[in-house]
Amino acid sequence: MARVLIADDAAIVRMVIGEMLRRGGHEVAGEAGTGEAAVRLHAELDPDVAIIDVNMPGDGITAATRIRESNAHTKLIIMSVLAGSPTRLAAAEQLRASYIAKPFEESELLSAVAEALA
């Protein structure tokens, strides 16, 4: 079981991801709607995994970069609707993060979390 921070500007997306994670046995440590909130909550909550949408206010890539710089142990999963975007894939690689394209199935999300933790 992992403690997970979910960062996405759409509340409904955060809710669905949270439900998927809980069904998979994980704990939702917190939710953020902006990149700035994700960085702040990460510092407060110290989650095992942070799932960050790159397309949100406060820029998800910047937030993921700041989280990586402050804590190399948090596993990062970058998500985006821009499937296979070279920019997004390069950013994920540079951040040592997993990448998942929206929309995704529950099994894909849980696999991404398991792989990040492995």
N, C-alpha and C positions, 0 to 999 in steps of 0.2 A: 504494500500500500504506500502511495506517495501523497505528500501534501502538495497541492497544485494551485498556482496562481493563474487565473484566466484574465487576459486583457484583450478586449474587443469593444469597439464603440457601440455595438448593437446589443442591447440588454437581452433580447430574445436569443441571440447567438450564445451569449454567456450562460443563459439559463439552460439551453439545450446541451451545451458542452458539459456543464456542471452535472446534469442528469446522467449523461453518458459516463462521466468519470465516476460518479457515485455507484452506478450499476456495476462498474468495473472494479469496485472495492477501494477507490481512491477518495481522499478527502479534499474538498475545495477549501483551500486556506483563505482565499480572497478573490475578489473580482474588481477589475479596473476598466474604466471606459475611455481612458486616455493614456498616452505614453507616460506622461508625468505621474499620473496616479499609479501606474504599474511600477515605476521606479520607486516611488514612495512606499507603496505596499510591500514590495519585495524587501526593502530595507527593514520594515517593521516585522514582517511575517517569516522571513527566511524559508521560503518554500523549497521543496526538493526539485520541483519542475515549474517553469513558467511557460505558458502557452500564449504567444503574442501575435496578434494580427498586425501585419505590417502597414495596412491601410487604415489608420485611425488618427484622430487628432493627437498631436504630440509626437507623431511619427514612431511607428512600431520598431523600425530598424534602429533609430536613435535610442529608444528605450531599451531594446535588447542589448545594444552595445554598452550602454551605461550599466545595465545589470551584469553583463559579462565582466566588465572592468571592476565592478565592486565585489563580485563573488564568482570565482571560477568554478565553484562546485555545483551551482544551480544548473540543472539541465534545461536547455532552451529548446522549445519547439516553435518554429516560425510558421504562421499560416497566412494564406493569401488566396484570393479568388483568381489571381493571375497565375494559373497553373503553368509550371515550368518556365516562368519568367527568368531569363538569364541573370538579371539584376538581383532578383530574390534568391535564386539558387546560390549565387556568388556570395551574397550577404550571409546566408545560412552557413555556407562552408567557412567563411572567414570567422564567424562567431562560434564555430564548432557546435552548430545547432542542427536539429532535425528540421525537415520541411514537410508540410502537409498542405495540399491544395484543397480549398473549399469548392464545392460542398464535399464532405466526406462522410463515410459510414462510421458507425460506432466502432466497429471492429478495426477500422483504419486508425482511428484516434487512439484506441487502447493499445494497438500495436506500436504506434509511434511513442507512446509513453513508456511502454515496456522496453523498447529499443533504446530510448534515451537513458533509462535507468540501468541498462545492462553494462 
